[in-house]
């Protein structure tokens, strides 16, 4: 125990601070040891004044609680029933021994006041995220005592610019204009249906409709509203252009905050097509195109227009996105509209391999350093944070927030402080991404993961949810089962059952192994493929006619697959007695030999490929453009007759 990181950090504090905090830690431990069956002693509310002002800002204190066995929850630290009481006792005894030693030294020094002294906070150690001491620490040094370098001037301008820019989203007129562009009633209806489906998966689901609205807004924004721009087509011939420097902005460009205009030059026509990089979200509601800056800018406005509490996230390594506060989950959710990604904060560091350093969140009420949510490699990130001094950053953040929050009422200030404390506890414990998950950790309940289509092959309960289609009464009457899957919309259409829709490729599949849905944003393509690192993948769909008293008369199937290099896709159509193979060429293929059976299974097996990306690049199902939202590349038609 003496070598544990939390205890060593706690011992680095001055004696007065150590004695105060160690007394609290011993009290927490004694309460559990003396009352092992009392639930109230196993829970510490993060917003509790004693915890937030006396323990939270002190180096090593919360780490010692974690070492005792406490775990992070949404608004509390909890000591689970499964935690080792013996481990708790060991940590307590080690702290007691150090405390007794320091108390003895204090008496020898005849300094009875030493335990009451509260000095300035200790410097932030290399292993502690910057921003940790800002919640309840004494005021930072005055600006005159901090060096003001060229880097800090540039950084301050960026912070001030973003902090001011997010106030645009609060304009009632602009929010109303955004709302008129959003099919909000449709999205809310879809959110209700998604929540119902989530509760079907997990009856104890405590998620809210707003959580599902975020998912549907992300999908609509990417699929139907906004477009990615690498290079614009030539305005004369429609051909491909090449970026060729910049052009001077016009007065209209400047009016919409487009100080930069790209020149997209056509080699065939020798014509320049202008691409103003608009920074005003009102103009983006009209242009509906751009790169991550335009996407995050316009999407954050759309969130605010729907009444969602949102903030704009700026990453110093050249990316931006949005966070939305979940009232039901009591936390901020990462939302990247370019990726249609929600709650995947390790996407950039783990999936993209970005070398992160500074990530700041800007909202109408607050600016915050949220770097630590997006990293599982805190020491590496700290080693790269050399552009500005940590003390300067803390002082500047606190100063900006003090100024912005002057007009807020006490209840709102209290709410912001409670959220801040919850975030800071989250930041101190880096999350570990699961193997092969490009999106990083998967947060939240099974219902939350199911709602986002991310139960995956690693989730046993998710795998157990096998879909078997059984003819409905109307299909029994018409003697026809007809279903299609649209990969761009990621939904099934059961044509023969009143155009019934089913969202998510997993929810219509019978069995799936090492398969995921991949979106290529550079090429604007989407498809199903093998998960990263897997040697093979399988997905199948099943129809069982027997419960409806029917049997198969004829069956036809259409499927499309693409392979590259040595990748291979094997398609098969089978019943209990017969299996036939068919090509994934996008044509409709009949299978008369399946006549008379009651079950039918369509299966795709993905294998082969070369190199690191073979699992998802070299064998693909239903590959198509994200913009081809009406194209269907998988279809099953079964004519039936009475048994």
Residue, then its C-alpha position, 0 to 999 in steps of 0.5 A: x500500500x505504501x507504494x500506491x500512487x494515491x497514497x504517495x500523492x496524498x503524502x506530498x501535501x503539507x502536513x496541515x492539509x494531510x491531517x485534515x483530509x486524512x481525518x475525513x478519509x478515515x471517517x469514511x472508512x470507519x463508517x463502513x467498517x463499523x456499519x457494514x450493512x448500512x447503505x448510507x455509509x457506502x455512498x458519498x455524494x459528489x456535491x456534498x460541501x464537505x467532499x467538494x470543498x475539503x477533499x476534492x481539491x486535494x491531491x491524492x484524496x479521491x485516488x485514495x478513495x478509489x484505492x479503498x474500493x469506491x467506484x465512480x457513479x453518476x453523482x456519487x462515489x459508491x462502495x460496492x458490496x463486492x468490494x474488499x473490506x480487507x483492502x479498505x482496512x489496509x488503506x485506512x491503516x496505512x493512512x492512520x500510521x502516516x497521520x500518527x507519525x505527522x501528529x507526533x512530529x507536530x507535538x515535538x515541534x510544539x506547533x499545535x496550530x499546524x493542523x489548522x493551517x490551510x496553505x495555497x494549493x500544491x502544484x498540479x502533479x504530472x499525473x493529475x489532469x489540469x482543471x482538477x483543482x479548479x472546482x474549489x481551489x482558492x483564487x489563482x495568482x493575479x495575471x501580473x504574476x503569470x507570464x503572458x507569452x505570444x502562445x498564451x495571447x493566441x490561445x486567449x484569443x481563440x478562447x474568447x472568440x469561441x466563447x463569444x461565438x456560442x452566444x449566437x446559438x441563443x438568438x430566439x430568431x435564429x433558433x426559430x429559423x433552425x427549427x423551421x429547417x428541422x422535421x422536429x415532429x418526425x424526429x420526436x416521433x422516431x425518438x419515442x419509438x426508439x425509446x420504446x424499443x430500448x425499453x423492450x430490450x431493457x425493461x429497467x431502462x431509465x433513459x429519456x426521450x431527449x437521449x433518443x432525440x439526440x440520436x435521431x437528430x444526428x442521423x437526420x443531420x448527416x443523412x438528409x441535411x448537411x453535406x461534406x465538402x472535399x472539393x466542389x464540382x466545377x460550376x460550369x462542367x460539373x467535373x472534379x476540381x482541385x484546391x488551388x489556394x484562396x480567393x479574396x472574400x466578398x462583402x457578402x462573404x464577410x457579412x456571413x463571417x467567411x474571412x477565408x474563401x477557397x479556390x476550387x479550380x477546374x483543369x478542364x474549364x480553367x474556371x475557379x469555383x469559390x468555396x466561402x468557409x462560412x462561420x455564421x450558423x444562419x448562413x449554414x442553414x442555407x448552404x448546408x455544406x462544409x467540413x467539420x467546422x461548418x458541421x459542428x457549428x450548424x449542428x450545435x445550433x440545431x440542438x439548441x433550437x430543439x431545446x437541448x443543452x449543448x456546447x461547442x467542442x474545440x480541439x487544438x489538433x484541428x477538429x470540432x464537434x458538439x456535446x449534449x447534456x443528458x438529463x436522464x444520464x446526468x452527464x455530457x454526451x459526445x456528439x460528432x455530426x460528421x461521424x453520426x457518432x454519439x457517446x464515443x469520446x475515445x474515437x479520436x485518440x484510439x480510432x483516429x490515432x490523434x495526439x491530443x493536447x487541449x480540448x475545450x467546451x464552450x457553452x452560453x454559461x461556461x468554458x471548460x477544459x474537457x481534454x480528459x474525457x477524450x483520452x485514455x492516455x493522460x500522461x502522454x497528453x500532459x507531456x504535449x501540453x506545452x503551449x501554455x502554462x497550466x496555471x495560466x489556463x486555470x486562471x483564464x478559465x476561472x476568469x472567463x467563467x466568473x465574468x459570464x456567470x455574473x448574471x446567473x441566479x444561485x440555483x443555476x450556479x449551483x447546478x453548474x457547480x454540481x455538474x462540474x464536480x461530477x465531470x472532474x471525478x470522471x476525468x481523474x479515472x482514464x477509461x480503457x477502450x475495448x479491444x477492436x473498438x474504433x469508437x472507444x469505450x461504450x458508456x451507459x446501460x444496455x438500453x442505451x447501447x441498443x438504442x445506438x445499435x452498439x450491443x455488438x458481438x461482445x455483448x452476450x445479451x445483445x447476441x441473444x436477441x435473434x430476430x426471426x420473422x414470422x408471417x403476420x395476419x396480413x401477410x398470411x392473407x396475401x400469402x406474401x412476405x417481402x422485406x428490404x434493407x436500406x444500408x444508407x438509412x440503416x433500416x428495414x422496410x417490411x413491404x408486405x406488412x403495411x410498410x412497417x419499418x425496423x431501425x438498425x441492421x442488427x434488429x432484423x438479423x437472425x445471427x451476426x458475428x464480427x459484423x458492423x456498419x461502416x461509414x466512409x466519410x471521405x468517400x461518402x460511402x456506407x456498407x456492412x463489413x467485418x469488425x476490426x481484427x476478425x478473420x471472418x464474419x457472418x450475418x444471417x436473416x431467418x423467416x419461419x412460416x410454420x407458426x402461421x400455418x404456412x409453407x414456402x411456395x417460391x423464394x427470391x433474394x437480391x443481395x449486393x456485395x463487393x470484394x477487393x484483393x483476396x476478399x471473399x463473400x459467400x451468399x447462401x439460401x437454405x431450408x432444413x433440407x436444401x442449401x444453394x449458393x447465389x452471387x451477390x450481384x444485385x440481381x433477383x435470384x429465384x430458388x424453386x428448390x426450397x419449395x415446400x419448406x417452412x424455414x428459410x435462412x439467408x446468410x453472408x460469410x465474409x473472409x479473406x483480404x490483405x493487410x491491416x484493413x482487410x477485415x473491413x475494406x476487402x469484403x463488403x455488403x451493400x456498399x453504396x453512397x450515403x446520399x443514395x437514400x432510396x437504393x435497396x441492395x438487399x431484398x427477400x420475397x417469399x410467396x407462401x401457401x397453406x400447409 
